[in-house]
Amino acid sequence: MIRQKGWHMANIIVKGREKRTNKFAGIIYVSTILLSILFIYFGNQIASKDMTAFNSTDKMRVEKAQITEIVKIVEQTESLGDATSVLIKDVLFKAEMLSGVDEGSSVNGVQNINSYFKATPKEVAIGDKIIMYQMPSDLYDADWVYGEYMRTDGLIILGIIFAVLLVLFGRLKGLQTLLSMTFTILAIFLVFIPAILSGYNIYLWTMIICLFVTIMSLTIVSGVNLKTLAASIGCFFGIGFSAILVVITDHFLKLTGVVDEDSIYLLLMNPDQPIDLKGIFFGAIVIGCMGALLDVSMSISAALYEIKANYSANTFRQIVSSGMTIGRDTIGTMANTLILAYIGSSLSIVLLLITYNPSMLDLLNREMVVIEIMQAIIGSLGILLTVPLTSMAAGLLFATGPDSSRLRNKV
């Protein structure tokens, strides 16, 4: 009887502690979401304070419209000499405005198709939704010119399908992942990019964004527990190591940051205070590495968390050894993932350079190619460091932390 009462009292104490722990974790979780909103709002206010990219008052109007009538098609052929000719086709149409002050009204527009340019747009048809620029034509009674097909509707539908399937299959974790992705995208486009355009230090803002995304993502997706802390520690050091490698490599490779004509346009945006092109590729490489390091650190930490909670790996050495074993397989797959991702994203440029380059030696020393190789190598090196650091952090936290049953209850 006395023993039963003792067990009953012990259970009450344990449940009370668990309740307090869960309440504290819930407060931290909600606080993380609120602080993320505040970071994005005030970060945008600070980062965009000196941004002048969208302040011009003489910019061309860009509006959405839907084709309602094809009025006329005018075709003419012009000779370029040497038996070469080009076909110029002007498609005159009426369209209903879908945005702007003229929304709902009918306007005249023209689409110019020139066979001299190999990548010509598809000829517009009735019902097509397009983007139009306000540019009065000297040849026709048209105030608007075709710009692009409106593709955002399709992208929105694709995004909704992704979000629904993510929540359907991932349930609560899927919803948390969606929330984390939203904050990450907002941080990049509302804080990081405005900071660059405002002329702030790209190196500093890159590390600020990486710090925010790491803490926010791991906390929202994984919760407030020891595995999140271990993954954060490993990821932080991996990001810092990658950032240092980029700076050192930049010095030895004598990079300029001018990799294509787009880089020149960035310089010309603000001649008085030009954007630091080397800072741009620093941010691109470090932020690109962060995605892989988040994945690796969380995978190893979560695996070790389960090993500690369910099996007999209780000592620092056992946990670190298990982490290194898991990490060896992760390193191979993630290194391949990085290389394939960078090659895939710039495949057309790689094909063009290989086809028209005079020699392989010249190709491998082109700054554009060098930076792509740098991204893959530095990302892989960051993973190599993240694996042992995450394993050691997990070993220190899990081996000296609560017993396996309490670890399990915190998940």
C-alpha positions in Angstrom: 0.0 0.0 0.0 2.8 2.4 0.9 4.7 1.5 -2.3 1.6 2.2 -4.4 1.2 5.6 -2.8 4.8 6.3 -3.4 4.5 5.4 -7.1 1.3 7.6 -7.3 3.1 10.6 -5.8 6.1 10.1 -8.1 3.8 10.0 -11.2 2.1 13.2 -10.0 5.5 14.9 -9.7 6.6 13.7 -13.1 3.4 14.8 -14.8 3.6 18.2 -13.1 7.2 18.7 -14.4 6.2 17.6 -17.9 3.2 20.0 -17.8 5.5 22.9 -16.8 8.0 21.8 -19.5 5.4 21.7 -22.2 4.0 25.0 -21.1 7.4 26.6 -21.3 8.1 25.0 -24.7 4.7 26.4 -25.9 5.6 29.9 -24.8 8.9 29.7 -26.5 7.3 28.4 -29.7 4.7 31.2 -29.8 7.3 33.7 -29.0 9.4 32.5 -31.9 6.5 33.1 -34.3 5.8 36.6 -32.9 9.5 37.5 -33.0 9.8 36.3 -36.6 6.9 38.6 -37.6 8.5 41.5 -35.8 11.9 40.7 -37.3 10.5 40.8 -40.8 8.4 43.9 -40.2 11.1 46.0 -38.5 13.8 44.5 -40.6 12.0 45.6 -43.7 11.6 49.1 -42.3 15.3 49.3 -41.6 16.6 47.6 -44.8 14.3 49.6 -47.2 14.9 53.0 -45.5 17.5 54.1 -48.0 16.3 52.0 -51.0 15.5 54.0 -54.1 15.0 51.2 -56.6 11.2 51.7 -56.7 11.0 55.4 -56.1 11.1 56.5 -59.7 7.9 58.4 -60.8 8.5 58.1 -64.5 8.4 54.3 -64.7 6.4 52.6 -67.4 2.9 51.3 -66.4 2.6 47.6 -66.3 -0.9 46.1 -66.0 -2.7 42.8 -66.4 -5.2 42.3 -69.3 -7.2 39.6 -71.1 -7.4 39.4 -74.9 -11.0 39.9 -76.1 -10.6 40.4 -79.9 -7.9 40.0 -82.5 -8.4 43.0 -84.7 -5.8 42.5 -87.4 -2.5 40.8 -88.2 0.1 42.8 -90.2 3.0 40.9 -91.8 6.0 42.1 -93.7 9.3 40.6 -94.8 12.6 42.6 -94.6 15.8 41.5 -96.3 19.0 41.5 -94.4 21.2 40.7 -97.4 22.9 37.4 -98.4 19.5 35.9 -99.1 18.6 36.3 -95.5 15.2 37.8 -94.5 13.2 38.2 -91.4 9.4 38.1 -90.9 7.9 40.9 -88.8 4.4 40.3 -87.6 2.3 42.8 -85.7 -0.8 41.4 -84.0 -3.4 44.1 -83.2 -5.8 43.2 -80.5 -8.4 44.5 -78.0 -8.0 43.6 -74.3 -9.9 44.1 -71.1 -7.8 45.6 -68.4 -7.7 43.4 -65.2 -5.7 45.8 -63.0 -4.9 49.5 -62.5 -7.0 52.6 -62.8 -8.4 51.4 -66.2 -9.6 48.0 -64.8 -12.7 46.8 -66.6 -12.2 49.0 -69.7 -11.3 47.9 -73.2 -8.0 49.1 -74.7 -6.0 48.6 -77.9 -2.7 46.8 -77.9 -0.1 45.3 -80.2 2.2 42.3 -80.1 5.4 42.4 -82.2 6.9 39.1 -83.3 10.2 39.3 -85.1 11.7 36.1 -86.5 15.2 37.6 -86.2 15.0 36.7 -82.5 15.0 33.0 -82.2 13.1 33.0 -78.9 9.8 34.6 -80.1 6.6 34.5 -78.0 3.6 32.5 -78.9 1.1 34.6 -80.9 -1.7 35.8 -78.6 -5.3 34.5 -78.9 -8.7 35.4 -77.6 -8.9 34.5 -73.9 -5.2 34.8 -73.2 -4.2 36.7 -70.0 -1.1 38.8 -70.6 1.0 41.6 -69.1 1.0 44.8 -71.1 3.3 47.9 -71.0 1.9 51.4 -71.7 3.9 52.4 -74.8 1.9 54.4 -77.4 2.5 53.1 -80.9 3.5 55.4 -83.8 2.2 53.0 -86.4 -1.1 51.8 -84.9 -3.9 53.2 -82.8 -2.6 51.4 -79.7 -1.5 52.6 -76.3 -0.4 49.3 -75.0 2.3 46.7 -76.0 2.3 43.0 -75.2 5.0 42.2 -72.6 4.6 38.6 -71.4 2.0 36.0 -70.8 0.6 36.2 -67.3 2.0 33.1 -65.6 1.5 34.0 -61.9 -2.0 32.4 -61.9 -0.4 29.0 -62.8 2.3 29.5 -60.2 -0.3 30.3 -57.5 -2.2 27.1 -58.3 1.0 25.1 -58.2 1.9 26.6 -54.9 -1.6 25.9 -53.5 -1.3 22.2 -54.6 2.1 22.0 -52.9 0.8 23.5 -49.7 -2.3 21.3 -49.6 -0.3 18.1 -50.2 2.4 19.2 -47.6 -0.3 19.7 -44.9 -2.2 16.5 -46.0 0.9 14.2 -45.8 2.8 16.1 -43.1 -0.2 17.1 -41.0 1.1 19.3 -38.1 4.7 19.0 -39.3 3.6 20.0 -42.8 1.8 23.0 -41.4 4.9 24.0 -39.4 7.1 23.5 -42.5 4.8 25.7 -44.5 5.0 28.4 -41.8 8.7 28.2 -41.7 9.0 28.4 -45.5 6.8 31.5 -45.5 9.0 33.3 -43.0 12.1 32.3 -44.9 10.8 33.7 -48.2 9.6 36.9 -46.5 13.0 37.4 -44.8 14.8 37.0 -48.1 12.6 39.3 -50.2 11.5 41.8 -47.6 14.7 42.2 -45.6 17.8 40.8 -47.3 17.2 42.0 -50.8 16.1 45.5 -49.7 19.2 45.7 -47.5 21.4 45.0 -50.6 19.6 47.5 -52.7 19.9 50.1 -50.0 23.7 49.7 -50.0 24.1 48.1 -46.6 26.9 45.7 -45.7 26.0 42.4 -47.5 28.3 40.3 -45.4 26.7 41.4 -42.2 23.1 41.0 -43.5 23.9 37.6 -44.9 24.9 36.4 -41.5 21.9 38.0 -39.8 19.5 36.3 -42.2 21.2 33.0 -41.8 21.0 33.3 -38.0 17.3 34.2 -38.2 16.4 31.5 -40.6 18.3 28.8 -38.7 16.7 29.5 -35.3 13.3 30.2 -36.7 13.2 27.1 -39.0 14.5 24.6 -36.5 12.3 25.9 -33.7 9.1 26.0 -35.7 9.6 22.7 -37.4 11.1 20.7 -34.6 9.9 22.5 -31.5 11.8 23.6 -28.3 13.9 20.6 -27.2 17.5 19.4 -27.0 17.6 18.1 -30.6 16.7 21.6 -31.9 19.5 23.0 -29.8 22.0 20.4 -31.0 21.0 21.0 -34.7 21.3 24.8 -34.2 24.8 24.6 -32.8 26.0 22.3 -35.6 24.4 24.5 -38.3 25.7 27.7 -36.9 29.3 26.5 -36.9 28.9 25.0 -40.4 27.5 28.3 -41.7 30.4 30.3 -40.1 33.0 27.9 -41.5 31.5 28.2 -45.0 31.5 32.0 -44.7 35.1 32.0 -43.7 36.0 29.7 -46.6 34.2 32.0 -49.1 36.3 35.0 -47.9 39.6 33.1 -48.0 38.9 31.5 -51.4 37.9 34.9 -52.8 41.2 36.3 -51.8 43.3 33.5 -53.4 41.2 33.1 -56.6 41.2 36.9 -57.2 37.5 37.1 -58.0 35.8 40.3 -59.2 32.1 39.2 -58.9 31.5 40.1 -62.6 30.3 36.8 -63.9 27.9 37.9 -66.7 26.1 41.0 -68.2 23.6 41.0 -65.3 26.5 41.8 -63.0 27.2 44.9 -65.1 23.5 46.0 -64.8 23.8 45.7 -61.0 26.8 48.1 -61.0 25.0 50.6 -63.2 21.9 50.7 -61.0 23.6 53.1 -58.6 26.9 54.4 -60.0 27.4 56.7 -57.0 27.2 53.7 -54.6 27.6 50.6 -56.6 26.6 47.2 -55.2 29.4 45.0 -53.9 29.4 42.2 -56.5 31.8 40.1 -54.4 29.3 40.5 -51.5 26.6 39.3 -53.8 28.2 35.9 -54.5 29.3 35.7 -50.8 25.6 35.9 -49.9 24.5 33.5 -52.6 27.0 30.8 -51.6 26.5 31.1 -47.8 22.6 31.2 -48.1 22.8 28.3 -50.6 24.9 26.3 -48.1 22.6 27.1 -45.3 19.7 25.0 -46.8 21.9 21.9 -47.0 23.4 22.5 -43.5 19.9 22.8 -42.0 18.9 19.5 -43.5 22.1 17.7 -42.4 22.2 19.0 -38.8 18.5 18.3 -38.2 18.7 14.8 -39.7 21.7 13.8 -37.5 20.3 15.5 -34.3 16.9 13.9 -34.8 18.4 10.4 -35.4 20.6 10.7 -32.3 17.7 12.0 -30.3 15.8 8.8 -31.1 18.8 6.6 -30.4 19.2 8.1 -27.0 15.4 7.9 -26.2 14.9 4.3 -27.3 18.3 2.4 -27.2 21.3 2.1 -25.0 23.5 4.8 -26.5 23.7 7.0 -23.3 27.4 8.1 -23.2 29.0 10.9 -25.1 31.3 8.5 -27.0 28.4 6.3 -28.1 26.3 9.2 -29.3 29.1 10.9 -31.2 30.1 7.5 -32.8 26.5 7.0 -33.9 26.3 10.5 -35.3 29.5 10.1 -37.3 28.2 6.8 -38.7 25.0 8.4 -39.8 26.8 11.5 -41.1 29.1 9.5 -43.4 26.1 8.4 -45.5 24.5 11.9 -45.3 27.7 13.5 -46.5 27.8 11.4 -49.7 24.2 12.1 -50.7 24.1 15.8 -49.7 27.4 16.5 -51.6 25.8 15.0 -54.7 22.7 17.0 -54.1 24.6 20.3 -54.0 26.6 19.5 -57.1 23.5 18.5 -59.1 21.5 21.5 -57.8 24.1 24.0 -59.0 24.7 22.2 -62.3 21.0 22.0 -62.9 20.4 25.6 -62.2 23.0 26.8 -64.7 22.8 24.0 -67.3 22.1 26.2 -70.2 25.1 28.5 -69.4 27.3 25.4 -69.0 26.2 24.0 -72.4 26.9 27.4 -74.0 30.3 27.8 -72.5 31.4 24.3 -73.4 30.1 24.6 -77.0 31.8 27.9 -77.8 34.8 27.8 -75.6 38.2 27.4 -77.3 39.7 25.1 -74.6 38.9 23.3 -71.4 41.7 25.3 -69.6 40.0 28.5 -70.5 36.6 27.2 -69.5 37.7 26.1 -66.0 39.2 29.5 -65.3 36.1 31.5 -66.3 34.8 33.3 -63.2 31.3 32.1 -63.8 32.4 28.4 -63.8 34.8 29.0 -60.9 32.0 30.4 -58.7 29.7 27.4 -59.5 32.5 25.0 -58.5 33.1 27.0 -55.4 29.5 26.7 -54.3 29.5 23.0 -54.5 32.9 22.5 -52.8 32.3 25.0 -50.0 28.8 23.6 -49.4 30.3 20.1 -49.2 33.1 21.3 -46.8 30.4 22.9 -44.7 28.6 19.6 -44.4 31.9 17.8 -43.5 32.2 20.2 -40.5 28.6 20.2 -39.6 28.4 16.4 -39.1 31.0 16.1 -36.3 30.0 19.4 -34.6 26.3 18.3 -34.5 27.3 14.9 -33.3 29.4 16.4 -30.5 26.8 18.9 -29.5 24.2 16.1 -29.4 26.6 14.0 -27.3 27.1 16.8 -24.8 23.4 17.6 -24.5 21.9 14.1 -24.7 24.5 12.3 -22.6 24.2 14.8 -19.7 20.5 15.5 -20.2 17.4 13.8 -18.9 16.8 10.1 -19.2 15.4 8.5 -22.3 11.8 8.5 -21.1 11.8 12.2 -20.5 13.5 12.9 -23.8 10.8 11.0 -25.5 8.1 13.0 -23.8 9.6 16.2 -25.0 9.2 15.4 -28.7 
